[in-house]
């Protein structure tokens, strides 16, 4: 009786501790009979519970990371007289490398950013926060310091957009170049009083200025991605937005989204939606979202939109 009862009592005691959350204990396997088999299977269950607990911890950390990352997107879009700004963001996973930003500068102008950090996962999410913070910090610093915004000999047409992009690039390339992380970034500064937009497109997808008859002009790249090589010079460009025109930007998660059959959404399909002037920025956004998600249907999304 003791030979049978004692192992069962031990197993019962250990299972009580496991039920309370102690997954450090395993049942001793001291025989090859049914009691030994029961102990072996119990231990396999405990090991499975350990793995499950590890997965739950990872999921908890990812969700916490996602909540923190949401804080890096603007909680409020500046409300500008006679202007409408509309945004949307659909991350493919728990954390994202894509981001957008809209912020006021000390002189009353508006900073506009849309960017895509290379790679995926936590590393990409970390650099997303770093790129976003660098642009904001340097933009405010340069805007407040006229000396910092003056032209340099090797950069005669320096404006705030090119100076800020260069500072962010040099910081990433010199301090984190060993990680091989970079980002394609469109950074523009809009003067809401006259519609003039100074910008740098650092290797990003072209943005589009949409007028009455559709796309008036694409804002193509003016320099390479940010973070690749220190000392890179970013030439600024500018465009003037007229009354009723819309500036539209996106990341490649839009054009590279796939249908269930594996077909890309494509830049051509996007451009077809821009063939007529939208009623508003929100109207254009709704039109693109409807088209995109009908196209994707139930296919998995591999990139942030």
C-alpha positions in Angstrom: 0.0 0.0 0.0 2.8 2.4 0.9 4.6 1.6 -2.4 1.5 2.7 -4.3 0.2 5.5 -2.0 3.4 7.4 -1.4 4.2 8.3 -5.1 0.5 9.3 -5.5 0.7 11.5 -2.4 3.9 13.2 -3.7 2.3 13.8 -7.1 -0.8 15.2 -5.5 1.3 17.6 -3.4 3.4 18.8 -6.4 0.2 19.2 -8.5 -1.3 21.4 -5.8 1.8 23.6 -5.9 1.7 23.7 -9.7 -2.0 24.7 -9.6 -0.9 27.7 -7.4 1.5 28.8 -10.1 4.8 27.2 -9.0 6.2 25.7 -12.2 9.6 24.9 -10.7 8.7 21.5 -9.4 8.7 18.2 -11.3 7.4 14.8 -10.1 10.1 12.2 -9.4 9.9 9.2 -11.8 11.0 6.2 -9.7 9.3 3.3 -11.5 8.3 2.1 -15.0 4.8 1.2 -14.1 1.5 3.2 -14.4 2.6 5.5 -11.5 5.9 6.2 -13.3 4.0 6.9 -16.6 1.6 9.2 -14.8 4.6 11.1 -13.3 6.3 11.4 -16.7 3.1 12.8 -18.4 2.6 15.2 -15.5 6.2 16.5 -16.0 5.5 17.0 -19.7 2.4 19.0 -18.8 4.5 21.2 -16.5 7.0 21.8 -19.2 4.2 22.8 -21.6 2.9 25.2 -19.0 6.4 26.7 -18.7 6.5 27.3 -22.5 3.0 28.7 -22.4 3.9 31.1 -19.6 7.0 32.3 -21.6 4.8 32.9 -24.6 2.3 34.9 -22.5 5.2 37.0 -21.1 6.4 37.7 -24.7 2.8 38.7 -25.8 2.5 40.9 -22.7 5.8 42.7 -23.5 4.8 43.1 -27.2 1.4 44.6 -26.2 3.2 46.9 -23.8 5.6 47.9 -26.5 2.7 48.5 -28.9 1.0 50.8 -26.3 4.3 52.7 -25.8 4.7 53.0 -29.6 1.2 54.5 -30.0 2.4 57.3 -27.8 4.9 58.3 -30.5 2.2 58.9 -33.0 0.6 62.4 -32.6 -2.3 62.1 -30.3 -3.8 65.3 -31.8 -3.4 66.7 -35.3 -2.9 70.5 -35.4 -6.1 72.2 -36.2 -5.2 74.8 -38.9 -7.6 77.3 -40.3 -8.5 76.5 -44.0 -6.5 73.2 -43.9 -7.5 69.6 -43.3 -5.0 66.9 -42.3 -6.2 63.3 -42.2 -4.2 60.2 -41.2 -4.5 56.4 -40.9 -2.2 53.7 -39.7 -2.6 49.9 -39.8 0.4 48.0 -38.3 1.0 44.5 -39.6 2.1 43.2 -36.2 2.2 44.2 -32.6 4.9 46.8 -33.2 5.8 48.8 -36.3 8.6 50.5 -38.1 6.4 52.9 -40.1 5.3 56.2 -38.6 3.9 59.6 -39.4 4.1 62.9 -37.5 2.5 66.3 -37.6 3.8 69.0 -35.3 3.9 72.8 -35.0 7.1 74.7 -35.2 7.9 77.9 -33.2 7.5 80.1 -36.3 3.9 78.9 -37.0 4.9 76.5 -39.7 4.0 72.8 -39.6 6.3 69.8 -39.7 5.0 66.9 -41.8 6.7 63.5 -41.6 6.0 60.1 -43.1 8.7 57.4 -42.8 9.5 53.7 -43.1 12.2 52.1 -41.0 13.9 49.1 -42.5 13.3 45.5 -41.3 10.5 44.4 -38.9 10.0 43.6 -35.2 11.2 45.2 -32.0 14.5 46.5 -33.5 12.5 48.4 -36.2 10.1 49.7 -33.6 13.0 51.0 -31.4 14.5 52.9 -34.3 11.1 54.2 -35.3 11.0 56.0 -31.9 14.5 57.2 -32.3 14.0 58.6 -35.8 10.8 60.3 -34.8 12.4 61.9 -31.7 15.5 63.1 -33.6 13.4 64.9 -36.2 11.3 66.7 -33.7 14.2 67.6 -31.5 16.4 68.9 -34.3 13.5 70.7 -36.0 12.8 72.7 -32.9 16.5 73.4 -32.2 17.2 74.6 -35.7 14.0 76.7 -35.8 15.0 78.4 -32.6 18.6 78.9 -33.5 19.1 81.1 -36.6 22.9 80.3 -36.6 22.2 76.6 -36.9 20.1 77.3 -39.9 22.6 79.3 -41.9 24.1 78.0 -45.0 27.3 76.0 -44.9 30.0 76.1 -47.6 29.3 72.6 -48.8 25.5 73.1 -48.6 24.7 76.5 -50.0 20.9 76.1 -50.1 20.5 74.9 -46.6 17.0 75.1 -45.2 15.5 73.7 -42.1 14.3 70.5 -43.8 17.8 69.7 -45.2 19.6 70.7 -42.0 17.4 68.5 -39.8 17.6 65.5 -42.1 21.3 65.8 -42.2 21.6 66.0 -38.4 19.4 62.9 -38.0 21.3 61.0 -40.6 24.7 61.8 -39.1 23.5 60.8 -35.6 22.2 57.4 -36.7 25.1 56.6 -39.1 27.8 57.5 -36.6 26.3 56.1 -33.4 24.3 53.2 -34.7 25.8 52.4 -38.1 26.9 49.0 -36.9 23.3 47.9 -36.7 22.7 48.6 -40.4 19.4 50.3 -39.6 18.1 53.1 -41.8 14.8 54.8 -42.8 13.2 56.3 -45.8 11.8 59.6 -44.7 9.8 62.4 -46.2 10.1 65.5 -44.1 8.3 68.7 -45.1 7.7 72.1 -43.5 4.5 73.7 -44.6 3.8 77.4 -44.3 0.0 77.4 -43.8 -0.3 81.1 -44.7 0.7 80.6 -48.3 0.8 76.9 -49.0 4.6 76.7 -49.6 6.1 73.4 -48.7 9.8 72.9 -48.3 10.8 69.3 -48.2 13.4 66.6 -48.4 12.4 63.1 -49.7 15.1 60.8 -48.3 14.6 57.7 -50.4 10.9 57.5 -49.7 8.0 56.6 -51.9 6.9 59.6 -54.0 4.2 61.8 -52.5 1.6 63.3 -54.8 0.1 66.7 -55.2 -3.4 66.2 -56.5 -5.2 69.0 -58.3 -8.5 69.4 -60.2 -7.4 67.1 -63.0 -5.6 64.4 -60.8 -1.9 64.2 -60.0 -0.2 67.5 -60.7 3.2 66.6 -59.6 5.0 63.7 -57.8 7.4 64.7 -55.0 10.2 62.2 -55.9 13.3 61.4 -53.8 15.8 64.2 -53.4 18.4 62.1 -51.5 19.2 58.7 -50.1 17.7 57.0 -47.1 18.6 58.4 -43.6 21.2 56.6 -41.5 23.2 55.0 -44.3 26.3 57.2 -44.6 27.5 60.2 -42.4 28.0 63.5 -44.1 25.3 63.0 -46.7 24.0 66.2 -48.1 20.2 66.5 -48.5 19.1 69.0 -51.1 15.8 70.7 -50.3 13.0 71.1 -52.8 9.7 73.0 -52.6 6.2 73.0 -54.0 3.3 75.4 -53.6 -0.1 73.9 -52.7 -2.9 75.8 -54.3 -6.4 76.2 -52.9 -8.3 72.8 -53.2 -5.2 70.7 -53.8 -4.2 67.7 -51.7 -0.8 66.3 -50.7 -0.9 62.5 -50.3 1.8 60.4 -48.8 2.1 56.7 -47.9 4.5 53.9 -47.1 5.2 50.9 -49.3 3.0 48.7 -47.2 0.2 50.2 -49.3 1.5 49.6 -52.8 3.1 46.2 -51.9 0.0 44.8 -50.2 -1.0 41.5 -51.8 -4.3 40.0 -52.8 -5.2 36.4 -51.9 -3.8 35.5 -55.4 -0.5 37.1 -54.5 -0.9 40.2 -56.8 0.6 43.5 -55.6 -1.7 46.4 -55.0 0.8 48.5 -57.0 1.5 52.2 -57.5 -0.4 52.1 -60.7 -3.6 51.1 -58.9 -3.1 53.8 -56.4 -2.5 56.4 -59.1 -5.8 55.4 -60.7 -7.6 56.5 -57.5 -5.9 59.9 -57.7 -7.1 60.7 -61.3 -9.7 63.1 -60.0 -9.6 65.8 -57.3 -11.0 64.5 -54.0 -13.6 66.5 -52.1 -11.4 66.5 -49.0 -8.4 64.8 -47.4 -10.7 62.6 -45.4 -12.6 61.6 -48.6 -9.4 60.6 -50.3 -8.3 58.6 -47.3 -11.6 56.7 -47.2 -11.5 56.0 -51.0 -8.0 54.5 -50.7 -8.8 52.4 -47.6 -11.9 51.0 -49.2 -10.1 50.1 -52.4 -7.1 48.6 -50.5 -9.1 46.3 -48.1 -11.4 45.0 -50.8 -8.2 44.2 -52.7 -6.5 42.5 -49.8 -9.7 40.6 -48.7 -8.5 37.8 -46.4 -4.9 37.8 -47.4 -2.3 38.2 -44.6 -0.7 41.7 -44.4 3.1 41.5 -44.3 3.9 45.2 -44.0 2.5 48.3 -42.1 0.1 50.5 -44.0 
